[in-house]
């Protein structure tokens, strides 16, 4: 009788995927694999840029404004520079700035968020006030003002982007840390006399891994896009080869007016592809760590996949 009831009820019930490790979940996620494949290609190009295009990528190598051909795959600029060399070498600066800004902004956000959530009271109020001030300040005007008054250079761009980009991550991480702070295992660690630093970084932080990774990816996207925006406005170091500076020189040299699409399209497409790849990885992290976003397998889907 029991076996009959089980056979009757099982087909109508959805069967969830078993819990898997975080890494295994990402590897088996199509979005994560696609995003990581795109990022591996860009990172490989950035590392191999001096080998693929040795020398100064800004040097004049051909006639001006040549269309894409077998000799120059992406054509040349109005100065006669090879667009493909500029695009490949530009990935080094753009990816470096994006990764550095992402790591620094996330690190500051972790420190502020954990301290605010753990200590509470006066420290929480003070840190929340500072965070709210940076959140309320208009981002683009602040970026422009800081970049205009500070000496030009890659370090200035990174500093400006970190100063204007840490507050959002701190707010997100603080809210997550507050919910974990009230858990029993944290209270047990406090009662047992563990130090505050150990509790924050050994008890609370590991339980925020998915939120931290999502915040890091979002900050990297912000860093790459904001750097390109600043340099497109002419507020970066114009002597540096990057995707943003490629767009800046394309605008200054009239590529849009003359219809030389091959000058500005490659750098814009690279920025969009990197942002798209990181967004895919971010969505995959959410799907792996959030049970509500996990796909539900029915017995029919299981039979179909088994038959394949």
C-alpha positions in Angstrom: 0.0 0.0 0.0 2.8 2.4 0.9 4.7 1.6 -2.3 1.6 2.3 -4.3 1.1 5.7 -2.7 4.7 6.6 -3.3 4.4 5.7 -6.9 1.3 7.9 -7.2 2.7 11.0 -5.5 6.3 11.0 -6.8 5.6 11.9 -10.5 3.7 15.0 -9.5 6.3 16.4 -7.2 9.3 18.5 -8.4 12.7 17.2 -7.5 15.3 19.8 -6.6 18.9 19.4 -7.6 21.0 18.2 -4.8 23.2 20.7 -3.0 26.6 21.0 -4.6 29.7 22.9 -3.8 30.0 26.5 -4.9 32.9 25.8 -7.4 31.1 22.7 -8.9 27.9 24.7 -9.2 29.7 27.5 -11.2 31.5 25.0 -13.4 28.2 23.3 -14.3 26.4 26.7 -14.9 26.3 27.7 -18.6 26.3 31.4 -17.8 29.3 31.1 -15.7 31.2 29.0 -18.3 30.4 31.5 -21.0 31.4 34.5 -18.9 34.6 32.8 -17.7 35.5 31.8 -21.3 35.2 35.4 -22.5 37.2 36.7 -19.6 40.0 34.1 -20.2 40.3 35.3 -23.8 40.6 38.9 -22.8 43.1 38.2 -20.0 45.2 36.1 -22.4 45.2 38.9 -24.9 46.2 41.4 -22.3 49.1 39.2 -21.1 50.2 38.4 -24.6 49.9 41.9 -26.0 53.7 42.7 -25.9 54.3 39.4 -27.8 51.6 39.8 -30.4 52.3 43.5 -31.0 55.8 44.3 -29.7 56.9 47.9 -29.4 54.9 51.0 -29.0 51.3 50.4 -30.1 50.8 54.1 -30.7 53.5 54.4 -33.4 52.5 55.3 -36.9 52.8 52.2 -39.1 50.7 52.9 -42.2 48.6 55.4 -44.1 45.8 57.3 -42.2 42.2 56.0 -42.0 42.7 52.7 -43.8 39.8 50.4 -43.8 40.1 46.9 -42.3 42.2 44.6 -44.6 44.4 41.6 -44.4 47.4 43.8 -43.6 45.6 45.7 -40.8 42.7 43.6 -39.6 40.9 46.5 -37.9 42.2 49.3 -40.1 44.2 52.4 -39.0 43.4 55.6 -37.1 43.5 59.1 -38.6 47.2 59.2 -37.5 48.1 55.9 -39.2 48.1 53.8 -36.0 47.1 50.1 -36.1 43.7 49.8 -34.4 44.1 46.2 -33.5 47.4 46.9 -31.7 45.7 49.8 -29.8 42.8 47.6 -28.8 44.8 44.6 -27.6 47.3 46.8 -25.7 44.3 48.8 -24.3 43.0 45.7 -22.6 46.0 45.7 -20.3 45.3 49.1 -18.7 41.5 48.7 -18.7 41.5 45.3 -17.1 44.1 46.3 -14.6 42.2 49.4 -13.5 38.9 47.5 -13.3 40.4 44.7 -11.2 42.3 47.1 -8.9 39.3 49.3 -8.4 37.0 46.2 -7.8 39.4 44.7 -5.2 40.0 48.0 -3.4 36.3 49.1 -3.3 35.2 45.6 -2.1 37.9 45.5 0.5 36.9 48.9 1.9 33.3 47.8 1.7 34.0 44.7 3.7 35.9 46.6 6.4 33.2 49.2 6.8 30.3 46.8 6.5 31.7 44.3 9.0 32.7 46.9 11.6 29.4 48.7 11.3 27.4 45.5 11.7 29.4 44.0 14.4 30.1 46.9 16.8 26.9 48.7 16.2 25.9 51.8 18.3 28.2 54.8 17.8 30.5 53.1 15.3 27.6 52.0 13.2 26.0 55.5 13.2 29.3 57.1 12.3 30.2 54.7 9.5 26.6 54.8 8.2 26.7 58.6 8.1 30.0 58.6 6.1 28.6 55.9 3.7 25.3 57.8 3.2 27.3 61.0 2.4 29.2 59.3 -0.3 26.0 57.6 -1.6 24.2 61.0 -1.8 27.0 62.8 -3.6 26.4 62.8 -7.4 28.8 60.3 -8.8 29.7 61.7 -12.2 30.2 65.3 -11.1 32.4 64.1 -8.2 34.4 62.0 -10.6 34.9 64.9 -13.0 35.9 67.3 -10.2 38.4 64.9 -8.6 40.0 63.9 -11.9 40.3 67.5 -13.1 42.1 68.8 -10.0 44.4 65.8 -9.3 47.5 65.2 -11.3 46.9 63.0 -14.4 48.0 59.4 -14.2 46.8 55.8 -13.8 47.1 56.0 -10.0 44.8 59.1 -10.0 42.2 57.3 -12.0 42.2 54.3 -9.6 42.1 56.6 -6.6 39.2 58.6 -7.9 37.2 55.5 -8.8 37.8 53.9 -5.4 36.8 57.0 -3.5 33.6 57.3 -5.4 32.8 53.6 -5.7 33.2 52.0 -2.2 30.0 53.2 -0.6 27.5 51.1 -2.5 29.4 47.8 -1.7 29.7 48.9 2.0 25.9 49.4 2.2 25.2 46.0 0.7 27.7 44.1 2.8 26.6 45.8 6.0 23.0 44.7 5.5 24.1 41.1 5.0 26.5 41.2 7.9 23.7 42.5 10.2 21.6 39.5 9.4 24.5 37.1 10.2 25.5 39.1 13.3 22.2 38.0 15.0 22.9 34.2 14.4 23.5 31.9 17.3 27.0 30.8 16.3 28.1 34.5 16.3 26.6 34.9 19.8 28.4 31.7 20.9 31.7 33.0 19.6 31.2 36.3 21.5 30.3 34.5 24.8 33.4 32.3 24.4 35.6 35.3 24.4 36.9 35.3 20.8 38.4 38.5 19.6 36.3 40.9 17.4 38.6 40.6 14.4 38.5 36.8 14.5 34.7 36.8 14.8 34.3 39.2 11.9 36.7 37.5 9.5 36.4 33.9 10.6 32.8 33.6 11.5 30.8 36.3 9.6 32.8 36.9 6.5 32.9 33.2 5.2 29.1 33.2 5.3 29.0 36.2 3.0 31.1 34.7 0.3 28.4 34.9 -2.4 27.5 38.5 -1.6 31.2 39.5 -1.6 31.9 37.9 -4.9 28.8 39.5 -6.5 29.9 42.9 -5.1 33.4 42.4 -6.4 32.2 41.6 -9.9 29.9 44.7 -9.9 32.8 46.9 -8.7 35.0 45.6 -11.5 32.3 46.4 -14.1 32.0 49.9 -12.5 35.8 50.4 -12.6 36.1 49.5 -16.3 33.1 51.5 -17.4 33.9 54.6 -15.2 37.5 54.6 -16.4 36.4 54.6 -20.0 33.9 57.4 -19.3 36.5 59.6 -17.6 39.1 59.0 -20.4 36.5 59.6 -23.1 35.9 63.0 -21.5 39.7 63.7 -21.6 40.1 63.5 -17.8 42.5 60.6 -17.8 46.1 60.2 -18.8 45.9 60.6 -22.6 49.4 59.1 -23.0 48.2 55.8 -21.8 46.8 53.2 -24.2 43.4 52.0 -23.0 40.0 51.5 -24.4 38.7 54.8 -23.0 41.6 56.7 -24.5 41.0 54.9 -27.8 37.5 56.3 -27.8 38.7 59.7 -26.8 41.2 60.0 -29.7 38.6 58.5 -32.1 36.2 61.4 -31.1 38.9 64.0 -31.3 40.1 62.9 -34.7 36.6 62.9 -36.2 36.1 59.2 -36.6 32.4 59.6 -36.0 32.1 62.4 -38.6 34.1 60.7 -41.3 32.3 57.3 -40.7 35.5 55.5 -39.7 33.6 53.0 -37.6 36.5 50.6 -37.3 38.4 53.1 -35.1 35.9 53.4 -32.2 33.8 50.2 -32.5 36.5 47.7 -31.4 37.1 49.4 -28.0 33.4 49.9 -27.4 32.7 46.3 -28.2 35.5 45.1 -25.9 34.1 47.2 -23.0 30.6 45.8 -23.6 31.8 42.2 -23.9 33.8 42.3 -20.6 30.9 43.9 -18.8 28.5 41.2 -20.3 30.9 38.4 -19.3 31.2 39.7 -15.7 27.4 40.1 -15.5 26.9 36.5 -16.6 29.3 35.3 -13.9 27.4 37.5 -11.4 24.1 36.0 -12.4 25.5 32.5 -12.2 26.8 33.2 -8.6 23.3 34.3 -7.7 21.8 31.1 -9.2 24.2 28.8 -7.4 24.0 30.4 -4.0 20.3 31.4 -4.0 17.9 28.4 -3.6 15.0 30.5 -5.0 16.9 30.9 -8.3 17.9 27.3 -8.8 16.2 25.5 -11.6 13.8 22.8 -10.6 14.0 19.4 -12.3 10.9 17.4 -12.8 11.0 13.6 -13.4 10.2 14.3 -17.0 13.3 16.5 -17.5 15.4 13.8 -15.7 14.1 11.1 -18.0 14.8 13.3 -21.1 18.3 14.2 -20.0 19.0 10.5 -19.2 17.8 9.4 -22.6 20.2 11.9 -24.2 
